């Protein structure tokens, strides 16, 4: 990658991670904090508060992407960050669960994921775009890991209102990053105007990846409706110590995941590693349904979950950029990010409803079924051919 490509990809991946950190930061603590709010005894409403931003993101992802084509990527990204900051401050001031739901919905209305990935596509050549998109995928996994590690400690220091205010401040800082540190590039690559919706929506591999990212994030959000409670009530880990637990779990999962990811790229074994990660996701969720009350079982299976989650999250945006028609990469990434947002919303809502009616074990059983469905759908996948690097002019 050229210095400009590295700079653009690095800062945009960091910006993506910053925003996702703000969205994920409440996951380890919110289901416990909700007990202190009016309406917090309703687990369905708790799940809605966790996942509602995914719905507003899904609705607005494509309009933001279209606006970035018309009015400029950086302008739209900055506006989205301001909307996200406003939602953070609304949630910080809320004294009821309904108020948090409204703030989270406004956070999600800053739906800039497609605009960021489109700007990365504008900023990189075809032969290095896979690396750039993998940086974005890795940034999502890293932000999720950091949110799990930092949230309990930060919550103990500043409370839930402070967490939301912190994420709002991060978003405002992101506006400065956009205008001062991200290089300016053309609004869209040549030929993007001729991109066909049909080429994207009916592309078999893109359909599998879009369904996959929906299911992955639905599982993630659903299980974290009940995991923090299980750690406190059954593993005997006080909330103040969750950060240390998550740090150990995440570091161990990355130590296992990174060699597998690098080996799959170097040896061109992407398909078996990808399918193996989906299978591991299904097995870990099924086992959690049986062992979520066991401290050792719960922690070991959280490691397995994070191995699969981080491996899949790092690879999927790269795969979309590699299999999408050349003139429709931005559109394909917009559809992909919309499906991701829908998964976040559906998972939070599903986890709350299932836990409220059938209990925590049923949440893990449903997650296992979703992962098995993904494995069946993904099984016929064909890994993209490695592109030859073009000679630089």
Secondary structure, DSSP 8 states (H G I E B T S, - for coil): --HHHHHHHHHHHHHHHHHHHHHHTTHHHHHHHGGGSBTTT-HHHHHHHHHHHHHHHHHHHHHHHHHHHHH-HHHHHHHHHHHHHHHHHHHHH--BHHHHHHHHHHHHT---HHHHHHHHHHHS-HHHHHHHHHHHHHHHHHHHHHHHHHHHHHHHHHHHHHHHHHHHHHHHHHHHHHHHTS----SS-TTGGG--HHHHHT-HHHHHHHHHHHHHHHHHHHHTTTHHHHHHHTS---GGGHHHHHHHHHHHHHHHHHHHHHHHHHTT-HHHHHHHHHHHHHHHHHHHHHHTTSHHHHHHHHHHHHHHHHHHHHHHHHHHHHHS-GGGHHHHHHHHHHHHHHHHHHHHHHHHHHHHHH-HHHHHHHHHHHHHHHHHHHTT-------------
